[in-house]
Amino acid sequence: MFRSASVQILKQFVRHGTTDSSFILERSINKVQLLGRVGQDPVMRQVEGRNPVTIFSMATNEMWRSGGEGVGTGTDTGDVSQKTTWHRISVFKPGLRDVAYQYVKKGTRVLVEGKLDYGEYVDKNNVRRQATTIIADNIVFLSDNVRDRP
């Protein structure tokens, strides 16, 4: 059995190094889950010849306690620090794109599942810039509106 597994691994390794079209492609994962609040009402954009896209921003917060005695004992006395990270969410999926445009509102708490996408664009001053975007595959609404905040 060990020899059989070794042979299979060797065959996959050899296939990977060849130009033969019969090799098996390696799988990979590009998955993101974000839980946070929407920063602005969505906008829908469409470039000629392309499908429309709904775009909105989303904030996630990270909190930690720094310094102080008793760290990890339940009697933490350190200062609480917080970092907010802003994310650009793009929704291309036809049904989800329309639902997001209609129901996502500033302050709404949502869970966004999707993938990371890196790209470049040229701004209005003709400066080349890089952008990171989350391409949403699913959006779960966790509150109806801003009044649902704790």
Backbone as CSV, one residue per row, in Angstrom:
resi,resn,N_x,N_y,N_z,CA_x,CA_y,CA_z,C_x,C_y,C_z
1,MET,0.825,-1.192,0.000,0.000,0.000,0.000,0.868,1.253,0.000
2,PHE,1.949,1.274,0.796,2.850,2.417,0.837,3.495,2.643,-0.527
3,ARG,3.884,1.542,-1.174,4.524,1.640,-2.488,3.542,2.217,-3.507
4,SER,2.282,1.815,-3.425,1.264,2.300,-4.347,1.064,3.813,-4.192
5,ALA,1.018,4.291,-2.965,0.859,5.730,-2.723,2.070,6.492,-3.231
6,SER,3.254,5.943,-3.027,4.478,6.588,-3.508,4.479,6.696,-5.023
7,VAL,4.020,5.657,-5.687,3.961,5.658,-7.149,2.979,6.726,-7.632
8,GLN,1.819,6.853,-6.966,0.826,7.861,-7.344,1.393,9.268,-7.197
9,ILE,2.103,9.520,-6.100,2.705,10.836,-5.882,3.746,11.117,-6.955
10,LEU,4.563,10.127,-7.261,5.588,10.287,-8.287,4.947,10.574,-9.644
11,LYS,3.865,9.881,-9.975,3.183,10.104,-11.250,2.652,11.539,-11.327
12,GLN,2.070,12.038,-10.237,1.558,13.408,-10.238,2.696,14.401,-10.371
13,PHE,3.818,14.133,-9.730,4.976,15.010,-9.816,5.505,15.042,-11.241
14,VAL,5.596,13.892,-11.877,6.089,13.812,-13.242,5.127,14.529,-14.186
15,ARG,3.823,14.336,-14.012,2.834,15.011,-14.860,2.943,16.519,-14.728
16,HIS,3.209,16.992,-13.499,3.302,18.428,-13.254,4.447,19.046,-14.043
17,GLY,5.529,18.311,-14.214,6.703,18.826,-14.900,6.668,18.658,-16.409
18,THR,5.622,18.058,-16.954,5.567,17.822,-18.393,4.626,18.807,-19.066
19,THR,4.695,18.852,-20.377,3.779,19.688,-21.152,2.611,18.873,-21.681
20,ASP,2.492,17.626,-21.259,1.416,16.735,-21.672,0.083,17.294,-21.173
21,SER,-0.926,17.330,-22.026,-2.218,17.895,-21.651,-3.026,16.960,-20.753
22,SER,-2.515,15.780,-20.451,-3.273,14.841,-19.632,-3.030,15.038,-18.137
23,PHE,-2.182,16.000,-17.744,-1.911,16.174,-16.321,-3.108,16.779,-15.593
24,ILE,-3.143,16.584,-14.301,-4.236,17.075,-13.462,-3.819,18.403,-12.845
25,LEU,-4.670,19.419,-12.962,-4.372,20.717,-12.380,-4.522,20.671,-10.859
26,GLU,-3.664,21.371,-10.204,-3.700,21.444,-8.746,-4.808,22.402,-8.315
27,ARG,-5.535,22.039,-7.281,-6.598,22.886,-6.749,-6.019,23.906,-5.800
28,SER,-6.691,25.027,-5.680,-6.290,26.057,-4.725,-7.554,26.710,-4.170
29,ILE,-7.377,27.529,-3.142,-8.515,28.165,-2.480,-8.274,29.667,-2.387
30,ASN,-9.275,30.440,-2.759,-9.284,31.883,-2.591,-10.643,32.203,-1.991
31,LYS,-10.731,32.234,-0.662,-12.010,32.400,0.031,-11.858,33.421,1.151
32,VAL,-12.841,34.308,1.244,-12.842,35.364,2.258,-14.206,35.403,2.924
33,GLN,-14.212,35.592,4.246,-15.440,35.840,4.989,-15.225,37.096,5.817
34,LEU,-16.112,38.069,5.665,-16.029,39.315,6.413,-17.341,39.540,7.143
35,LEU,-17.247,39.922,8.407,-18.409,40.255,9.214,-18.219,41.677,9.692
36,GLY,-19.120,42.560,9.303,-18.969,43.962,9.689,-20.173,44.777,9.296
37,ARG,-19.947,46.096,9.206,-21.025,47.035,8.871,-20.718,47.754,7.564
38,VAL,-21.794,48.015,6.819,-21.680,48.703,5.540,-21.364,50.175,5.799
39,GLY,-20.408,50.710,5.044,-19.966,52.086,5.251,-20.686,53.104,4.396
40,GLN,-21.242,52.686,3.278,-21.966,53.601,2.404,-23.011,52.828,1.630
41,ASP,-24.069,53.514,1.218,-25.078,52.869,0.382,-24.422,52.407,-0.914
42,PRO,-24.852,51.275,-1.456,-24.217,50.752,-2.669,-24.526,51.608,-3.897
43,VAL,-23.629,51.505,-4.860,-23.846,52.122,-6.171,-23.753,51.006,-7.211
44,MET,-24.510,51.186,-8.303,-24.423,50.216,-9.389,-23.747,50.909,-10.561
45,ARG,-22.718,50.263,-11.097,-21.981,50.822,-12.230,-22.009,49.838,-13.386
46,GLN,-21.966,50.409,-14.580,-21.889,49.559,-15.760,-20.999,50.232,-16.787
47,VAL,-20.014,49.480,-17.252,-19.134,49.942,-18.310,-19.652,49.336,-19.602
48,GLU,-19.584,50.097,-20.688,-20.101,49.601,-21.972,-19.567,48.218,-22.300
49,GLY,-20.477,47.344,-22.703,-20.087,45.999,-23.103,-19.839,45.046,-21.944
50,ARG,-20.033,45.499,-20.739,-19.816,44.640,-19.566,-21.078,44.579,-18.721
51,ASN,-21.152,43.537,-17.888,-22.286,43.399,-16.977,-22.183,44.440,-15.863
52,PRO,-23.331,44.890,-15.330,-23.289,45.846,-14.225,-22.704,45.207,-12.960
53,VAL,-22.246,46.054,-12.048,-21.677,45.604,-10.783,-22.197,46.518,-9.678
54,THR,-22.536,45.938,-8.535,-22.910,46.713,-7.355,-21.686,46.793,-6.463
55,ILE,-21.382,48.004,-5.993,-20.185,48.239,-5.190,-20.573,48.945,-3.894
56,PHE,-20.000,48.474,-2.764,-20.172,49.175,-1.493,-18.944,48.940,-0.630
57,SER,-18.797,49.783,0.385,-17.677,49.617,1.323,-18.181,48.967,2.597
58,MET,-17.271,48.314,3.278,-17.620,47.586,4.501,-16.468,47.717,5.491
59,ALA,-16.799,47.919,6.756,-15.781,48.051,7.800,-15.780,46.825,8.699
60,THR,-14.580,46.350,9.016,-14.420,45.320,10.036,-13.557,45.909,11.146
61,ASN,-13.800,45.465,12.371,-13.073,45.982,13.525,-12.309,44.866,14.215
62,GLU,-11.139,45.210,14.679,-10.308,44.287,15.443,-10.002,44.968,16.779
63,MET,-10.247,44.262,17.876,-10.002,44.829,19.201,-9.046,43.937,19.969
64,TRP,-8.185,44.557,20.767,-7.262,43.818,21.614,-6.916,44.648,22.838
65,ARG,-6.474,43.948,23.853,-6.069,44.590,25.097,-4.548,44.543,25.150
66,SER,-3.938,45.687,25.359,-2.476,45.752,25.360,-1.947,46.031,26.763
67,GLY,-0.807,45.414,27.061,-0.122,45.667,28.335,-0.970,45.341,29.547
68,GLY,-0.582,45.886,30.671,-1.322,45.683,31.915,-0.998,44.359,32.561
69,GLU,-1.247,44.284,33.837,-0.994,43.051,34.567,-2.199,42.135,34.447
70,GLY,-1.962,40.877,34.628,-3.056,39.906,34.637,-3.543,39.522,33.260
71,VAL,-2.743,39.775,32.222,-3.160,39.421,30.871,-3.429,37.924,30.803
72,GLY,-4.605,37.576,30.327,-4.973,36.170,30.177,-5.566,35.548,31.435
73,THR,-5.685,36.310,32.519,-6.216,35.746,33.762,-7.645,36.175,34.031
74,GLY,-8.199,36.983,33.111,-9.567,37.461,33.333,-9.584,38.767,34.101
75,THR,-8.436,39.243,34.554,-8.358,40.512,35.282,-7.479,41.496,34.509
76,ASP,-7.634,41.507,33.180,-6.822,42.378,32.332,-7.055,43.841,32.711
77,THR,-5.969,44.583,32.833,-6.068,45.994,33.182,-5.476,46.883,32.103
78,GLY,-5.050,46.300,30.979,-4.439,47.076,29.898,-5.461,47.887,29.139
79,ASP,-4.955,48.762,28.288,-5.816,49.595,27.460,-6.396,48.773,26.313
80,VAL,-7.628,49.081,25.946,-8.266,48.419,24.816,-7.963,49.245,23.569
81,SER,-7.431,48.576,22.560,-7.143,49.234,21.289,-8.057,48.658,20.221
82,GLN,-8.308,49.469,19.198,-9.189,49.024,18.116,-8.633,49.505,16.782
83,LYS,-8.759,48.658,15.782,-8.358,49.006,14.424,-9.528,48.720,13.499
84,THR,-9.887,49.687,12.682,-10.939,49.510,11.691,-10.297,49.363,10.316
85,THR,-10.712,48.340,9.584,-10.211,48.107,8.224,-11.386,48.231,7.267
86,TRP,-11.181,49.002,6.196,-12.222,49.199,5.190,-11.973,48.286,3.992
87,HIS,-13.055,47.722,3.474,-13.000,46.785,2.364,-13.932,47.260,1.254
88,ARG,-13.511,47.054,0.024,-14.349,47.358,-1.142,-14.996,46.046,-1.584
89,ILE,-16.321,46.031,-1.632,-17.071,44.836,-2.007,-17.693,45.067,-3.386
90,SER,-17.476,44.115,-4.297,-18.085,44.163,-5.626,-18.951,42.924,-5.807
91,VAL,-20.165,43.142,-6.338,-21.110,42.044,-6.540,-21.467,41.978,-8.028
92,PHE,-21.016,40.915,-8.689,-21.263,40.719,-10.111,-22.398,39.741,-10.378
93,LYS,-22.633,38.804,-9.453,-23.640,37.749,-9.620,-25.010,38.396,-9.857
94,PRO,-25.689,38.096,-10.979,-26.915,38.817,-11.338,-27.978,38.932,-10.252
95,GLY,-28.442,37.852,-9.651,-29.483,37.969,-8.621,-28.984,38.672,-7.371
96,LEU,-27.801,38.308,-6.922,-27.222,38.890,-5.707,-26.894,40.358,-5.907
97,ARG,-26.456,40.716,-7.096,-26.117,42.107,-7.417,-27.328,43.013,-7.205
98,ASP,-28.502,42.573,-7.668,-29.717,43.387,-7.558,-30.219,43.459,-6.124
99,VAL,-30.153,42.332,-5.411,-30.563,42.311,-3.998,-29.657,43.224,-3.176
100,ALA,-28.356,43.160,-3.426,-27.408,44.004,-2.695,-27.698,45.475,-2.954
101,TYR,-27.950,45.826,-4.206,-28.224,47.220,-4.549,-29.494,47.727,-3.868
102,GLN,-30.486,46.863,-3.780,-31.775,47.274,-3.223,-31.804,47.280,-1.695
103,TYR,-31.152,46.298,-1.041,-31.338,46.122,0.403,-30.130,46.460,1.275
104,VAL,-28.927,46.491,0.723,-27.763,46.863,1.532,-27.823,48.370,1.754
105,LYS,-27.720,48.783,3.005,-27.770,50.205,3.346,-26.658,50.524,4.336
106,LYS,-26.252,51.769,4.363,-25.215,52.223,5.291,-25.599,51.830,6.715
107,GLY,-24.653,51.217,7.447,-24.882,50.817,8.827,-25.389,49.401,8.997
108,THR,-25.847,48.763,7.904,-26.350,47.390,7.982,-25.213,46.444,8.335
109,ARG,-25.491,45.508,9.245,-24.507,44.491,9.615,-24.685,43.306,8.671
110,VAL,-23.603,42.922,7.984,-23.670,41.847,6.996,-22.471,40.915,7.122
111,LEU,-22.671,39.699,6.651,-21.594,38.728,6.471,-21.428,38.573,4.966
112,VAL,-20.223,38.850,4.477,-19.937,38.732,3.051,-18.974,37.574,2.854
113,GLU,-19.320,36.678,1.943,-18.436,35.575,1.557,-18.060,35.786,0.096
114,GLY,-16.787,35.582,-0.201,-16.357,35.774,-1.573,-14.894,35.443,-1.741
115,LYS,-14.262,36.141,-2.699,-12.849,35.901,-2.973,-12.119,37.227,-3.144
116,LEU,-10.803,37.184,-2.909,-9.957,38.357,-3.092,-9.635,38.556,-4.562
117,ASP,-9.592,39.815,-4.983,-9.193,40.140,-6.340,-8.293,41.373,-6.286
118,TYR,-7.164,41.284,-6.964,-6.223,42.397,-7.029,-6.230,42.954,-8.437
119,GLY,-6.195,44.270,-8.543,-6.195,44.870,-9.869,-5.537,46.237,-9.848
120,GLU,-5.446,46.817,-11.025,-4.891,48.154,-11.182,-5.890,49.021,-11.926
121,TYR,-5.816,50.330,-11.670,-6.615,51.284,-12.411,-5.827,52.583,-12.503
122,VAL,-6.247,53.451,-13.393,-5.618,54.756,-13.551,-6.598,55.795,-13.026
123,ASP,-6.163,56.585,-12.035,-7.068,57.572,-11.436,-7.220,58.799,-12.337
124,LYS,-7.998,59.784,-11.892,-8.294,60.961,-12.723,-7.063,61.809,-13.002
125,ASN,-5.999,61.620,-12.212,-4.745,62.345,-12.439,-3.746,61.513,-13.242
126,ASN,-4.229,60.461,-13.879,-3.406,59.536,-14.677,-2.303,58.861,-13.869
127,VAL,-2.593,58.596,-12.592,-1.662,57.868,-11.737,-2.152,56.428,-11.640
128,ARG,-1.250,55.487,-11.882,-1.596,54.064,-11.812,-1.678,53.652,-10.345
129,ARG,-2.801,53.067,-9.955,-3.022,52.659,-8.569,-3.407,51.190,-8.506
130,GLN,-3.128,50.572,-7.352,-3.522,49.187,-7.128,-4.753,49.158,-6.230
131,ALA,-5.606,48.173,-6.440,-6.832,48.052,-5.654,-7.055,46.601,-5.265
132,THR,-7.510,46.406,-4.038,-7.915,45.091,-3.563,-9.426,45.108,-3.396
133,THR,-10.085,44.132,-3.965,-11.544,44.060,-3.937,-11.977,42.678,-3.481
134,ILE,-13.077,42.628,-2.752,-13.714,41.363,-2.410,-14.838,41.146,-3.423
135,ILE,-14.756,40.061,-4.180,-15.821,39.705,-5.120,-16.807,38.830,-4.354
136,ALA,-17.985,39.367,-4.063,-18.960,38.678,-3.213,-19.673,37.558,-3.961
137,ASP,-19.741,36.388,-3.303,-20.516,35.250,-3.799,-21.802,35.080,-3.000
138,ASN,-21.809,35.622,-1.768,-22.962,35.483,-0.886,-22.958,36.631,0.116
139,ILE,-24.146,37.120,0.458,-24.293,38.161,1.477,-25.398,37.719,2.423
140,VAL,-25.079,37.698,3.712,-26.065,37.352,4.734,-26.378,38.624,5.511
141,PHE,-27.657,39.007,5.544,-28.080,40.215,6.251,-28.315,39.869,7.717
142,LEU,-27.637,40.577,8.604,-27.744,40.291,10.036,-28.515,41.362,10.792
143,SER,-28.861,42.461,10.138,-29.699,43.476,10.760,-30.507,44.165,9.667
144,ASP,-31.655,44.702,10.042,-32.489,45.396,9.077,-31.995,46.811,8.819
145,ASN,-31.524,47.460,9.897,-31.054,48.832,9.731,-30.145,49.241,10.884
146,VAL,-29.747,50.476,10.880,-28.796,50.977,11.876,-29.366,50.894,13.294
147,ARG,-30.684,50.974,13.430,-31.294,50.930,14.775,-31.090,49.609,15.472
148,ASP,-30.692,48.558,14.733,-30.463,47.255,15.325,-29.132,47.159,16.065
149,ARG,-28.347,48.225,16.051,-27.051,48.190,16.732,-27.253,47.999,18.232
150,PRO,-26.332,47.241,18.860,-26.463,47.015,20.302,-26.222,48.279,21.097
